[in-house]
Amino acid sequence: TSTAGAIYDCLAPTKNAIKPAGEWNHCILTCQGSRVEVVLNGEKIIDMDVSQWATAGANPDGTPNKFKQAIRDFARVGYVGFQDHGRPVWYRNIKIKRL
């Protein structure tokens, strides 16, 4: 669950939709209520209902995750962060819209 677009340690994308190095990727992340959808380069790769993640340290399929709190109980308001792994990364045309 560490491919681009994954919901870290919870849900892997249905496919690897990343463009080759040197090309821009386009991602639309939609979070509304308990639903999370990730569309990467025009392909829906995540369709998740966080209410199904009801147990701390476990995913609905029984696999473990690292979280000490059930995902469904995570805050649904707050800051937006951008992730990197210690290597150069670029972002552009970021738009945030309240639904």
Secondary structure, 3 states (H helix, E strand, C coil): CCCCCCECCCECCCCCCCCCCCCCCCEEEEEECCEEEEEECCEEEEEEEHHHCCCCCECCCCCECCCCCCHHHCCCCCCCCCCCCCCCCCCCCCCCCCC
